[in-house]
Amino acid sequence: MTDHVELIPGTLDLMVLKTLSLTPLHGVAIADRIEQVTKGVFAIGPGSLFPSLHRLTRKGWIEGEWIVLDDGRRIKTYRLTAAGRSQLTLEKRNWRTIINAMERILTEEA
């Protein structure tokens, strides 16, 4: 079993954008995909996920659409917008810069 790690502020939105860059998904599927890809390191609960989805929708980076499943249930699926794709590119570049800088700090020898 993998220990869960607390998210660094701002990382959830980035993970949601990246996840939706692959295919439209509903909320639970987004959380499941993040947990799967991170091998259980990040377990995203609804109290974190849904505020992130609302925030990203307000910013115009994702769009939601209600669909009806074969069994009659309604679910809201989300997809990345063109603005979201641009933001994802920017955020990935920023994170690479952060990761490289942290690596230099952590491997610096006294």
Contact map, one row per residue, 1 for C-alpha under 8 A:
11100000000000000000000000000000000000010000000000000000000000000000000000000000000000000000000000000000000000
11110000000000000000000000000000000000111000000000000000000000000000000000000000000000000000000000000000000000
11111000000000000000000000000000000000011000000000000000000000000000000000000000000000000000000000000000000000
01111100000000000000000000000000000000011110000000000000000000000000000000000000000000000000000000000000000000
00111110000000000000000000000000000000001100000000000000000000000000000000000000000000000000000000000000000000
00011111000000000000000000000000000000000100000000000000000000000000000000000000000000000000000000000000000000
00001111101100000000000000000000000000000100000000000000000000000000000000000000000000000000000000000000000000
00000111111100000000000000000000000000000000000000000000000000000000000000000000000000000000000000000000000000
00000011111100000000000000000000000000000000000000000000000000000000000000000000000000000000000000000000000000
00000001111111000000000000000000000000000000000000000000000000000000000000000000000000000000000000000000000000
00000011111111100000000000000000000000000000000000000000000000000000000000000000000000000000000000000000000000
00000011111111110000000000000000000000000000000010010000000000000000000000000000000000000000000000000000000000
00000000011111111000000000000000000000000000000000011001000000000000000000000000000000000000000000000000000000
00000000011111111100000000000000000000000000000000000000000000000000000000000000000000010011000000000000000000
00000000001111111110000000000000010000000000000000000000000000000000000000000000000000000000000000000000000000
00000000000111111111000000000100010000000000000000001000000000000000000000000000000000000000000000000000000000
00000000000011111111100000000000000000000000000000000000000011000000000000000001000110010000000000000000000000
00000000000001111111110000000000000000000000000000000000000000000000000000000000000000010000000000000000000000
00000000000000111111111000000100110000000000000000000000000000000000000000000000000000000000000000000000000000
00000000000000011111111110000100000000000000000000000000000000000000000000000111000000000000000000000000000000
00000000000000001111111100000000000000000000000000000000000000000000000000000011000010000000000000000000000000
00000000000000000111111100000000000000000000000000000000000000000000000000000000000000000000000000000000000000
00000000000000000011111110000000000000000000000000000000000000000000000000000010000000000000000000000000000000
00000000000000000001111111000000000000000000000000000000000000000000000000001111000000000000000000000000000000
00000000000000000001001111101100000000000000000000000000000000000000000000001110000000000000000000000000000000
00000000000000000000000111111100000000000000000000000000000000000000000000111100000000000000000000000000000000
00000000000000000000000011111110000000000000000011000000000000000000000000011100000000000000000000000000000000
00000000000000000000000001111111000000000000000000000000000000000000000000000000000000000000000000000000000000
00000000000000000000000011111111100000000000000000000000000000000000000000000000000000000000000000000000000000
00000000000000010011000011111111110000000000000000000000000000000000000000000000000000000000000000000000000000
00000000000000000000000000111111111000000011100010000000000000000000000000000000000000000000000000000000000000
00000000000000000000000000011111111100000010000000000000000000000000000000000000000000000000000000000000000000
00000000000000000010000000001111111110000000000000000000000000000000000000000000000000000000000000000000000000
00000000000000110010000000000111111111000111000000000000000000000000000000000000000000000000000000000000000000
00000000000000000000000000000011111111111111000000000000000000000000000000000000000000000000000000000000000000
00000000000000000000000000000001111111110000000000000000000000000000000000000000000000000000000000000000000000
00000000000000000000000000000000111111110000000000000000000000000000000000000000000000000000000000000000000000
00000000000000000000000000000000011111111100000000000000000000000000000000000000000000000000000000000000000000
01000000000000000000000000000000001111111100000000000000000000000000000000000000000000000000000000000000000000
11110000000000000000000000000000001111111110000000000000000000000000000000000000000000000000000000000000000000
01111000000000000000000000000000001001111110000000000000000000000000000000000000000000000000000000000000000000
00011110000000000000000000000000011001111111000000000000000000000000000000000000000000000000000000000000000000
00010000000000000000000000000011011000011111100000000000000000000000000000000000000000000000000000000000000000
00000000000000000000000000000010011000000111110110000000000000000000000000000000000000000000000000000000000000
00000000000000000000000000000010000000000011111110000000000000000000000000000000000000000000000000000000000000
00000000000000000000000000000000000000000001111111000000000000000000000000000000000000000000000000000000000000
00000000000000000000000000000000000000000000111111100000000000000000000000000000000000000000000000000000000000
00000000000000000000000000000000000000000001111111110000000000000000000000000000000000000000000000000000000000
00000000000100000000000000100010000000000001111111111000000000000000000000000000000000000000000000000000000000
00000000000000000000000000100000000000000000011111111100000000000000000000000000000000000000000000000000000000
00000000000000000000000000000000000000000000001111111110000000000000000000000000000000000000000000000000000000
00000000000110000000000000000000000000000000000111111111000000000000000000000000000000000000000000000000000000
00000000000010010000000000000000000000000000000011111111100001000000000000000000000000000000000000000000000000
00000000000000000000000000000000000000000000000001111111110000000000000000000000000000000000000000000000000000
00000000000000000000000000000000000000000000000000111111111000000000000000000000000000000000000000000000000000
00000000000010000000000000000000000000000000000000011111111111000000000000000000000000000000000000000000000000
00000000000000000000000000000000000000000000000000001111111111110000000000000000000000000000000000000000000000
00000000000000000000000000000000000000000000000000000111111110000000000000000000000000000000000000000000000000
00000000000000000000000000000000000000000000000000000011111111000000000000000000000000000000000000000000000000
00000000000000000000000000000000000000000000000000000001111111100000000000000000101100000000000000000000000000
00000000000000001000000000000000000000000000000000000001111111100000000000000001111110100000000000000000000000
00000000000000001000000000000000000000000000000000001001101111110000000000000111100100000000000000000000000000
00000000000000000000000000000000000000000000000000000000100111111000000000000111100000000000000000000000000000
00000000000000000000000000000000000000000000000000000000100001111100000000011110000000000000000000000000000000
00000000000000000000000000000000000000000000000000000000000000111110000000011100000000000000000000000000000000
00000000000000000000000000000000000000000000000000000000000000011111000001111000000000000000000000000000000000
00000000000000000000000000000000000000000000000000000000000000001111100001111000000000000000000000000000000000
00000000000000000000000000000000000000000000000000000000000000000111111111100000000000000000000000000000000000
00000000000000000000000000000000000000000000000000000000000000000011111111100000000000000000000000000000000000
00000000000000000000000000000000000000000000000000000000000000000001111110000000000000000000000000000000000000
00000000000000000000000000000000000000000000000000000000000000000001111110000000000000000000000000000000000000
00000000000000000000000000000000000000000000000000000000000000000001111111000000000000000000000000000000000000
00000000000000000000000000000000000000000000000000000000000000000001111111100000000000000000000000000000000000
00000000000000000000000000000000000000000000000000000000000000000111100111110000000000000000000000000000000000
00000000000000000000000001000000000000000000000000000000000000000111100011111000000000000000000000000000000000
00000000000000000000000001100000000000000000000000000000000000011110000001111100000000000000000000000000000000
00000000000000000000000111100000000000000000000000000000000000011110000000111110000000000000000000000000000000
00000000000000000001000111100000000000000000000000000000000001111000000000011111000000000000000000000000000000
00000000000000000001101110000000000000000000000000000000000001110000000000001111100000000000000000000000000000
00000000000000001001100100000000000000000000000000000000000011100000000000000111111110000000000000000000000000
00000000000000000000000000000000000000000000000000000000000111100000000000000011111110000000000000000000000000
00000000000000000000000000000000000000000000000000000000000010000000000000000001111111000000000000000000000000
00000000000000000000000000000000000000000000000000000000000110000000000000000001111111100000000000000000000000
00000000000000001000000000000000000000000000000000000000000111000000000000000001111111110000000000000000000000
00000000000000001000100000000000000000000000000000000000000010000000000000000001111111111000000000000000000000
00000000000000000000000000000000000000000000000000000000000000000000000000000000011111111100000000000000000000
00000000000000000000000000000000000000000000000000000000000010000000000000000000001111111110000000000000000000
00000000000001001100000000000000000000000000000000000000000000000000000000000000000111111111000000000000000000
00000000000000000000000000000000000000000000000000000000000000000000000000000000000011111111100000000000000000
00000000000000000000000000000000000000000000000000000000000000000000000000000000000001111111110000000000000000
00000000000001000000000000000000000000000000000000000000000000000000000000000000000000111111111000000000000000
00000000000001000000000000000000000000000000000000000000000000000000000000000000000000011111111100000000000000
00000000000000000000000000000000000000000000000000000000000000000000000000000000000000001111111110000000000000
00000000000000000000000000000000000000000000000000000000000000000000000000000000000000000111111111000000000000
00000000000000000000000000000000000000000000000000000000000000000000000000000000000000000011111111100000000000
00000000000000000000000000000000000000000000000000000000000000000000000000000000000000000001111111110000000000
00000000000000000000000000000000000000000000000000000000000000000000000000000000000000000000111111111000000000
00000000000000000000000000000000000000000000000000000000000000000000000000000000000000000000011111111100000000
00000000000000000000000000000000000000000000000000000000000000000000000000000000000000000000001111111110000000
00000000000000000000000000000000000000000000000000000000000000000000000000000000000000000000000111111111000000
00000000000000000000000000000000000000000000000000000000000000000000000000000000000000000000000011111111100000
00000000000000000000000000000000000000000000000000000000000000000000000000000000000000000000000001111111110000
00000000000000000000000000000000000000000000000000000000000000000000000000000000000000000000000000111111111000
00000000000000000000000000000000000000000000000000000000000000000000000000000000000000000000000000011111111100
00000000000000000000000000000000000000000000000000000000000000000000000000000000000000000000000000001111111100
00000000000000000000000000000000000000000000000000000000000000000000000000000000000000000000000000000111111100
00000000000000000000000000000000000000000000000000000000000000000000000000000000000000000000000000000011111110
00000000000000000000000000000000000000000000000000000000000000000000000000000000000000000000000000000001111111
00000000000000000000000000000000000000000000000000000000000000000000000000000000000000000000000000000000001111
00000000000000000000000000000000000000000000000000000000000000000000000000000000000000000000000000000000000111
